[in-house]
Amino acid sequence: MATTASTAADTFLASVTLEVADPEAARRFYSAFGVDTYLSLRASEAHSTGFRGFTLALTVSGPATVDSFVGAAVDAGATVLKPAAKSLWGYGGVVRAPDGTIWKISTSAKKDTGPATREIDEVVLLLGVEDVKATRQFYVDRGLTVGKSFGGKYAEFVPGQSSPVKLALYKHRALAKDLGVPADGTGSRRIILGSTADTFTDPDGFAWEAALAPTPS
């Protein structure tokens, strides 16, 4: 059974920073993809192999818009991990950016009610964690407020008013399976989460640092 909460969070995800080998190339890609306003970039040569344990998910209005974003990503250099297709839950596809970040683009609609747009309804950062309940409690103890929770399978947190990205938790192996990639990975997560509170690292190795607001990429 889902549980919900509607109170505003004292602490929330304020920004998402991707660590990339070539910030200029990544900036060009994300601008062409159409998501550059949702994240920041930082130069890093940190070692990383395999699945980095997270995905950024775009929710859009319809299948044509999914295709538009997938097409823009591929044209800019992304690799298709899952071609856009209908599913039980709607329509969606998965791509890997040139810097290695995995993006899922989906809609709950199975038919278009209008032409494709470049509008994004929601961006969610899904962290793949070993124990959803334990990690959820870790974040609650640090001031985040749970918005929805489905036992040990999924949890999402209430975003702040100025937060461009919603934070959610999902089982690590289930997330990898959904994205169509092996679950194993080593090295750096190559992502930094900006907190409205202090600096810390969660039980699954995702690093947070104090950030008052998102900074431009």
C-alpha positions as CSV (number, residue, x, y, z in Angstrom):
1,M,0.0,0.0,0.0
2,A,1.2,3.5,-0.8
3,T,1.7,6.0,1.9
4,T,1.8,9.7,1.2
5,A,2.8,13.0,2.9
6,S,2.0,16.5,1.9
7,T,4.1,18.6,4.2
8,A,7.0,20.6,2.8
9,A,10.4,19.1,3.2
10,D,12.9,20.9,5.4
11,T,15.7,19.4,3.3
12,F,15.4,18.7,-0.4
13,L,17.3,18.1,-3.6
14,A,18.4,21.5,-4.8
15,S,20.6,20.5,-7.8
16,V,22.1,17.7,-9.8
17,T,25.7,17.9,-11.0
18,L,27.1,15.3,-13.4
19,E,30.8,14.7,-13.4
20,V,32.1,14.4,-16.9
21,A,35.4,14.1,-18.7
22,D,34.6,16.8,-21.3
23,P,32.3,19.5,-19.9
24,E,32.1,21.4,-23.2
25,A,31.1,18.3,-25.2
26,A,28.6,17.4,-22.5
27,R,27.2,20.9,-22.5
28,R,26.6,20.7,-26.2
29,F,24.9,17.3,-25.9
30,Y,22.6,18.4,-23.1
31,S,21.6,21.6,-24.8
32,A,20.7,19.6,-28.0
33,F,18.9,17.0,-25.9
34,G,16.9,19.8,-24.2
35,V,17.6,19.1,-20.5
36,D,20.6,21.5,-19.9
37,T,18.5,23.7,-17.5
38,Y,17.9,20.8,-15.1
39,L,21.5,20.0,-14.3
40,S,25.1,21.3,-13.8
41,L,28.3,19.8,-15.1
42,R,31.7,19.4,-13.4
43,A,35.0,18.2,-14.9
44,S,36.2,14.8,-13.5
45,E,38.3,11.9,-14.6
46,A,37.1,9.7,-11.8
47,H,37.2,6.0,-12.6
48,S,33.8,4.4,-13.3
49,T,32.7,1.2,-15.0
50,G,29.3,-0.4,-15.6
51,F,26.1,0.7,-14.1
52,R,26.5,3.8,-12.0
53,G,23.4,3.1,-10.0
54,F,21.0,5.9,-11.1
55,T,19.0,7.2,-14.0
56,L,17.4,10.6,-14.8
57,A,13.9,10.1,-16.0
58,L,11.8,12.5,-18.1
59,T,8.0,12.3,-18.1
60,V,6.4,13.9,-21.2
61,S,2.9,14.3,-22.6
62,G,2.8,11.6,-25.3
63,P,4.6,9.0,-27.5
64,A,5.5,11.6,-30.2
65,T,7.2,13.7,-27.6
66,V,9.1,10.7,-26.3
67,D,10.3,10.0,-29.9
68,S,11.3,13.6,-30.2
69,F,13.5,13.5,-27.2
70,V,15.0,10.1,-28.0
71,G,15.7,11.3,-31.6
72,A,17.3,14.5,-30.3
73,A,19.5,12.5,-27.9
74,V,20.6,10.1,-30.6
75,D,21.3,12.9,-33.1
76,A,23.5,14.5,-30.5
77,G,25.5,11.3,-29.9
78,A,23.5,9.1,-27.4
79,T,23.3,5.4,-27.6
80,V,19.9,3.7,-27.5
81,L,19.7,1.1,-24.7
82,K,15.9,0.4,-25.2
83,P,14.1,1.6,-28.3
84,A,11.0,3.6,-27.6
85,A,8.0,1.2,-27.4
86,K,4.6,0.6,-25.8
87,S,4.5,-1.1,-22.4
88,L,2.0,-2.0,-19.8
89,W,2.5,1.4,-18.3
90,G,2.6,3.6,-21.4
91,Y,5.3,4.3,-23.9
92,G,9.0,5.0,-23.4
93,G,12.7,4.4,-24.3
94,V,16.1,4.5,-22.7
95,V,19.3,6.2,-23.9
96,R,22.9,6.5,-22.7
97,A,24.5,10.0,-23.0
98,P,28.1,10.2,-24.3
99,D,29.3,10.9,-20.8
100,G,27.6,7.6,-19.6
101,T,24.6,9.0,-17.8
102,I,21.4,6.9,-18.5
103,W,18.2,8.8,-19.4
104,K,14.7,7.3,-19.5
105,I,12.0,9.1,-21.5
106,S,8.5,8.0,-21.0
107,T,4.8,8.9,-20.9
108,S,1.8,7.2,-19.4
109,A,-0.2,7.9,-22.6
110,K,-0.2,5.2,-25.3
111,K,-1.7,7.4,-28.0
112,D,-1.0,11.0,-29.0
113,T,-3.6,13.7,-28.4
114,G,-1.5,16.3,-30.2
115,P,1.7,16.9,-32.0
116,A,5.2,16.4,-30.5
117,T,6.5,19.1,-28.2
118,R,9.8,19.8,-26.5
119,E,8.0,20.2,-23.1
120,I,9.0,18.2,-20.0
121,D,6.4,17.5,-17.4
122,E,8.7,16.2,-14.8
123,V,12.4,15.1,-14.2
124,V,13.1,12.5,-11.6
125,L,16.4,11.3,-10.3
126,L,16.0,7.6,-9.5
127,L,18.7,6.2,-7.2
128,G,19.2,2.5,-7.3
129,V,19.6,1.3,-3.7
130,E,20.1,-2.0,-2.0
131,D,17.5,-1.4,0.8
132,V,14.8,1.1,-0.1
133,K,13.3,1.2,3.5
134,A,16.7,1.8,5.1
135,T,17.8,4.5,2.6
136,R,14.4,6.1,2.8
137,Q,14.7,6.3,6.6
138,F,18.3,7.7,6.2
139,Y,16.9,10.6,4.2
140,V,14.0,11.2,6.5
141,D,16.5,11.4,9.4
142,R,18.2,14.2,7.4
143,G,15.1,16.3,6.9
144,L,13.6,15.0,3.6
145,T,9.9,14.4,3.5
146,V,8.5,11.3,1.9
147,G,5.9,12.0,-0.8
148,K,5.0,8.4,-1.8
149,S,6.2,5.1,-0.6
150,F,5.5,1.6,-1.8
151,G,7.0,-0.6,1.0
152,G,10.5,-1.8,0.1
153,K,10.1,-1.3,-3.7
154,Y,9.9,2.5,-4.3
155,A,9.9,5.8,-2.5
156,E,9.9,9.4,-3.6
157,F,10.5,12.6,-1.7
158,V,8.6,16.0,-1.7
159,P,10.6,18.4,-3.8
160,G,11.3,22.0,-2.8
161,Q,9.5,24.8,-4.6
162,S,12.6,25.7,-6.6
163,S,13.8,22.1,-7.1
164,P,14.1,21.2,-10.8
165,V,14.4,17.5,-10.2
166,K,12.4,15.1,-7.9
167,L,14.3,12.5,-5.9
168,A,13.2,8.9,-5.8
169,L,14.5,5.5,-4.7
170,Y,14.2,2.2,-6.4
171,K,15.8,-1.3,-5.9
172,H,19.2,-1.3,-7.6
173,R,18.8,-4.5,-9.6
174,A,15.2,-3.7,-10.5
175,L,16.3,-0.3,-11.8
176,A,19.1,-1.9,-13.9
177,K,16.7,-4.4,-15.4
178,D,14.2,-1.7,-16.2
179,L,17.0,0.2,-18.0
180,G,18.3,-2.8,-19.9
181,V,21.8,-2.9,-18.4
182,P,23.7,-5.3,-16.2
183,A,23.5,-4.3,-12.5
184,D,27.2,-4.5,-11.8
185,G,29.4,-1.4,-11.7
186,T,32.5,-0.1,-9.9
187,G,34.1,3.2,-9.1
188,S,32.6,6.7,-8.8
189,R,28.9,7.4,-9.2
190,R,29.9,10.5,-11.1
191,I,27.0,12.5,-9.8
192,I,26.7,15.0,-7.0
193,L,23.4,15.9,-5.3
194,G,23.0,19.4,-4.1
195,S,21.4,19.6,-0.6
196,T,19.7,22.6,1.0
197,A,21.3,21.3,4.3
198,D,24.7,19.7,4.9
199,T,27.2,17.6,3.1
200,F,26.9,13.8,3.5
201,T,27.1,10.4,1.7
202,D,24.2,8.0,1.7
203,P,24.4,4.3,2.4
204,D,24.7,3.5,-1.3
205,G,27.6,5.9,-1.9
206,F,25.7,8.8,-3.4
207,A,27.4,12.1,-2.4
208,W,25.6,15.2,-1.3
209,E,27.0,18.7,-0.9
210,A,25.5,21.9,0.4
211,A,24.0,23.9,-2.4
212,L,21.5,26.8,-2.0
213,A,20.2,26.5,-5.6
214,P,20.9,24.9,-8.9
215,T,23.8,26.4,-10.9
216,P,23.7,26.7,-14.7
217,S,25.5,24.0,-16.7
